[in-house]
């Protein structure tokens, strides 16, 4: 479908789960999304312009669904949030991300190990609580090193290429070439 929609994993939850999801999204929206949007606007204005256009498209199409969960609206900084305990220990490329739009990774918990590894660059980056890592996850192979102690939940915030691609270029005013 070319129309954005909430996944059934989101909408078919119990009232208690929906409340917990909304509280989590409120935290992400309040503490992370605004800062990411500001960084995009300042350091990647062409990408920010394109994301604002996608945001307008999503708002037009999902207006009534945002009444269900107002904290789903991250203001255009990203449109998807994935969570995983510990992280992915398998090297991969996030094929569904837009290749010219950053994905953002942050983690919560108390742990040791679990660095973000980018073998192509030969780097391992610790992402500690309170930090957000920006990465072109569709371009660079990456994985998470083993968490050796404690518990960590990793969140990836990104824009899906189908959503981006199905947003009308006239509506989004996209001047970027991908």
N, C-alpha and C positions, 0 to 999 in steps of 0.2 A: 504494500500500500504506500502511496505517496503522501498520505496524510500522517502527521505525527500522532502517536497514541501512547497512552500509558500501558505498560505491560501488564499481563494478567498476574504476574508475580507480585506486582504492586497492588492492584485493585482487588484481588480475591483473598485478601488477608482478613483475619479476625479483627474486631474493633480494637482489641488490645495491641495487636501487632501494628495496625494502622497508626495508633497513637504513638507507639515507639518509633516507627518510621518517620512520622512527622516531627518528633522531637529531635531525632538524628539529623534530618534534613534542615531543621531550624538552626542547629548548631553549625552545620556546614555552610548554610546560607549566611548566617550572621558573622561567623568567625573566619571564613575562608573565601567564599565566592566574591565578596566585595573587594577584597585585597587583590585577588587574582584579576578581576576585571580592571582594577586600577593599573596593575602592572601591564596587562595587555594594552590598555589605552595609551600608556606612556611609551612602552618599548616596542610594541608591534601594532602600530595604528591601522595598517591595512587589514590585518587579521581581526582586530577589534571591530572595524567597520563591517566586515563580512559577518562576524558573530552577532553584531547588533541587528543586522538584517535577518539572520536566521531566528533571532529572538523575536522579532516582530512577526515573522511567519508562524512561529510556534504559538505566540500569544493569540494570534488571529484564529488559529485552528483549534487550540485547546482551552480557550477561555473558560468554558463551563467546567472543564476538568480541574482547572486551577482552583475553583471554588472548593472542590473535594480536598485538595491539599495545596494551600497557598505556598507552602515551603518547597514545593517542587520547582518553583521559578527561581533560578539562580542568577537572573539578571543578564544572561547572555555569556557569562564566563565559561560555562560548560553546560551540557544537557544530559549527561549520563553520569551515574555514580555506581561504581562496583566496589564491593567489599569482600575481603578474603582474609581468613586467619593465616598469619605468618607471611603469606605472599606466595608467588609462584616460583618454585625452585627449578622450573623447566625453562630453558632459554627459548624465547619466543619473540615475535614481532606482532604488535597489535594491528592486524590488517584492517579492522573496521574503523580505526581512527582516521580523521582527516590528516593527510600527511604534512600539511603546512600549518597545522594548528596544534599548539602544545597540549599535552595531557599533563595532569598534575597529580602527584602522588604524595600522600601524607599518611602517617601511622599514629595509632594510639596504643597505649599499654606500657608495660614495664618489661624490657627484654634486653638481651645481649645478642650480638650477631645480626643477621638479617640485612646486610648492606645491599644496596641497589648496585648490581653489577652490569657493566656494559663492556663485554669482551672486545668489541671492535675498537673501542677507545682504550682498552686496558685499564679501566678505572673501576673502583668500588667506592660507593658513596654512602656513608651512614645517613639515614634519614631519621632524625630523632624527633620526639614529641615537640610540637611547636614549629617544625620546619615543613616546608612544602617544596618538592622537587618538580621542576618543569622539564619535560622531556618530549621529544618527537618520537613517540613510542611506535609509530608506524614506519619509521625509517631505521631505527637502531635496535638491533637484537639486544635483549636484556633479560635478567632474571633476578630473583632475590636469593641471596646466600641464606644458608640455614640459620634459623633462630636457635641459638645454643642454650638459652636460658630464658624463662619467663614466657609471657604471652604478648602477642602483637596482632592488631587488626590493621590491615593495609587498605586504604581507600584510593581508588583511581577515579579521577574526575576528567571527563573527556567529551568530545563531540564526535558523534558517529557520522561516517561519510555518507550513509544513506539519507540521514536527516539533512545534512549540509547540501548534498546533491539534489535533493527534492525541493529545496527552498528555491523559489523562483529568483534567478539572478537579477531580474528587474526589481523585484521587491527588496532583495538584499543589497542592491547597489554594489555588487562585488566587482572590484576591478583587479582582483588578484588572478594570476594565472597559475593553475595547478598542473 
